Amino acid sequence: MTSAGRARAFIAAGLLPALLLFVFFVIIPIVWSAYYGFFDWKGIGQPKFIGMDNFAEVVRDPIFWRSFKNNMLIVVASVFGQVPIALILSLLLVRNSRLHRFIRSSVFMPMVLSSVVVGIIWGYIYHPQIGILNFLLDSVGLGSWKRLWLSDPDISMYSLMVPIIWNYIGPYLIMFLAALKNIPSDMDDAALLDGAQGARKLFSLTLPMIWDTIKVAVVLCISGSLKAFDLIYVMTGGGPAHSTELLASYMYNNTFAIYRFGYGSAVSTMIILLSLLLIAGSQYLMKKEYR
């Protein structure tokens, strides 16, 4: 065996355990869930085969599509909120900005807290009686702006976008910092010799060099947004009147609250298919090299 063959065999041997775990704990459960989507099953007893009935009911259910709309709002907030903010902050940190201590503490704080704790904190911030947000509005003479931030169906979903964006900026910030630090120093020197500074350097050198990292961040944003659950479940439980219902909470409630395991499996399969479609669409739009 040649040295290249031995190297490939060594890499394959190193990846095999992780691949087996991925297949066992991810791929097989996905296939199993899709299989049970064709059955009427309450979690106990003998499943009854009903074909595509569960999937047809999912497509006809307006709450499912409302949940999908809410997830799409989170996708938009994540892609156009988390990614740009994380990119801007990483550019400030890599330049040793005077704000680096404040940025690190404020952005990385959610990373050491669970999403449940973050949800509880923001629940108190938005509380209509004792919440700090309404208190601050009242203190600066903007009492007319006070709202039932989590109880008003018209604004509850938009109120939730703020903690969602704040909670997940940290991981993307780390990704962008690593990508920026991997840009060769001679590229910066060449840009300075060419007179590229400021915005010109950003759009002609920096962004093209980290474009692949940005695409990965977008994929993670989309996949993470479509499986969002814990933070919103703690803050609103999907209410009021399903105004903050998400695909994951819709699936959870149908599966574990009313014991429709077959229907919940169909919903989870639909979530996977929608995720794949959105990720494929985003990568198609971003497939060309940055110009």
N, C-alpha and C positions, 0 to 999 in steps of 0.2 A: 504494500500500500504506500502510495506517495505521501509526502509530508502534507500536501493539501487535503488528501483524503483522510489522513489521520486527524487533521484539524477539524474537518467537517464532522467526523465521527465523534470527536470529543465534544464539539458544540451540541450535536444531537443528543448525546448522552446527558449533558448538563441540562438541556431543555426538556428532556423526557419526563422527569418527575412533575415539573410544573404543568406540562401539557396534560398528563394523566389526571392531575387534580382538577384542571380546568374542565376537562371532558366530564369527569365524574360529578363535579359540583355545579357545573353551569350548563353544559350542552345536554346531558341526559335529563336533568330536571326540566329544561325548556321543552324538549321533545315529549317528555312525560306529561307536562302540563297541556301541551297542544293536543295530545291524545285524549285526555280527559275532557277537553272542550267539546268533544262529540257525544258526550254522555250527560244524562240527567242523573246527578249524584249528589247526595247530601253529606258525603264524607264517611258514611257508614252504610252497610248493606250492599246489595248488588247494583252496580251502575247499569243504567238503562240506555242503550244506544238510541240517539235521536238525530244523528246525522248533523246537518248544518243548522239546526234550529237555534242553538245557543248563539251562534254567530249572527244569524238573521235577527234575533232579538236584540243583540248588541247594536247592530246597525240602525235598528228602528227606535232605540231608546234615546229620547232627547237629552236625558241626564248624561249619557255617555258623551254626546257631542258637546254639551256644555263643559264637561270635564276636559275634553280635548281642547276646546277653546281656551280654557284657563291654563292648561299646560302650554299652549302655544304662546300665551302672554308671558309665561315664565321663560320660555325659550327666547323670546325677543328681549326680555329684560336681562337675561343672562348673557346672550351673545353681544348685545349692544350696551350692556351695563358692566358686567364683570370683566369682560375681555379688554375693552378700552381703558377702564379705570386701572386694572392691573398693569396694563402696558405703560400707561402714563406714570404710575407710581414706580414701576421698575426703572423707567428712564431717569426719574428723580433720584432713586436710590443708587443707581450705578454711577451717577455723577457726584455722589457723596453730598447730597443736598442737606442743608441745615435742618430740614424737617425729617431726616431719616429716623430719628428716635420716635417721633410721634407717629410716623407712618408704620413703622414696624410694630409698635405696641397696639395701635388701633386696628390694623389689618390682620395681624396674626393672633389677636385675642380670640376670635371665634374658633381658631384651629385647635385651641387647648380646651375648648368647651364642647360639650355634646350639643347636637341640634335641639334636643329637648330643652336644655338649659337656655340656649339662645331664644327659643320660642317663648319660654316663660318670662325671660327678661323683656322681650319686646311686647309681650302681652300686658305687662305692667306699664310699659311706656305708653301704649295705646289705650290704657284703661280710661273710660270716660269720666270717672270721678277722681281717682287718685293718680292717674297717669301724668307723667312729666310733660308730655307733649301738649296736652290741653292746658296744663298749668303755665307753661311758657307762653303759649299763645295769649292766655288771659293776662299774663304779667306785662306783655309788651303792647297791650291795647288791641289785640286781634281776637277778642273773645268771640266775635261773629264767625271766625274760622273753625271754632271747636266743632268736632264731629264725633259720632260714634264710629270710630275708625274700623273696628272689626265687626260691627253689628249692622252697618248700613250696606245692603247688597250692592249699591251702586259704586261704592268706593272700597269695599273690603278687600277685593282682589288686588287693587292697586296699592293698598296699604301694605299688603304682604310682600310686595316686590322689594321694598326697602330692606327688610331683614334678610331676604333671600340673596340679594346682591351682596350685602355686607358679609354674610356668612361664608361665602365661597370665593371671595376675591383672593384670599391668601394662597391657595394652591396654584392659581394661575400666575400670581406674582412670583412665586418661587420658580416656576417654569420659565418665565420671561427673564428673570434675573440670570438664571443659568445660561439661557440662550445668548443674552447680551454679553456675558462674561466670556463666552466661547468665540466671540468674533475676534479674529486675529488682530493683534495690535498693528501689524503692518498695513492692514486695510484702513485703519484710522489714520495712519501716517500718510498713506496715499491720498486719502480724501482731503486731508489738510493741504497737501501739496497742490491738489487740484482746486483748492479754494472752496471745497464743499463744507459748509458749516450750517448749524441750525437746522431749519426745516429742510433745506436741500440735502444735507447729509442724512437726515432721518428718512426721507422718502427715496433717496437714491442708493443708500448703503444699508442703513440699519434694518428697515423693514424687510427688504429683500433677503437679508441674511437670516432673519428669524421667521420668515414666512411659513416654513414647515411647522414650526412650533405654534404659530398662530392657528394653523389649520387643525392641529391636534387639540388645541384649547377649544376651538369651536365644536369639534366632535364631542369632547367631554362635556361641554355646556349643554348640547342638545340631549345627549344620553342621560346626563344627570337631571335635567329639567323634566324629562318625561317619566322619570322614576321618583320624582320628588314626593315626599310623603310626611316624614316625621315632624318637620318644623310647622307645616301648615296644620297637620292633624292636632298638634298640641295647642296651637293658637285658636283655631276656629272649628276643628272637627269636620270641615267641609261646609259648614253653614255660614251665614243663615240662608235657608231655602236653597241649598246646593250652590250658592253663589261663589264659594271657594272650593267646590268639589274638584278633585284631581283624578286622573285616571287611576293612580295607585290607590287612593282612598276609596274610589268607586269600586275597584276590584276587591279591596280589603273588606268593605262593608258587605258586599254581596257574598263573599266567600265565608267570612268568619262571624258576621252578625246575623245573617239569615240562612247560613249553611247551604248556599248554592255553590258547591265546589265545582261542578261542571261549568256553570255559567261564569264563575270567577276565573276558571282556567281559560275559557274563551276570551274573556276580557284581557287577561295577561298576554295571550297570544297576539291579540290585536295591538297591544302596547308595543310588543316586540316588532311587529310588522311596520307600524307607524314610525318607530324609532329608526329602523333600517331605511325606510323611504326618505325620512328627513335628513339623515346623515348622508345618504347617497346623493341627495339633491344639493346639500351644502358643499360636499366635496366636488361635485360637478361644477358648481359655480366658482369654486376656488381652485380648480385643477390647473389653471394656467399659472405660470410663474408670475410673481409680482412684477408689475411694470412701474 
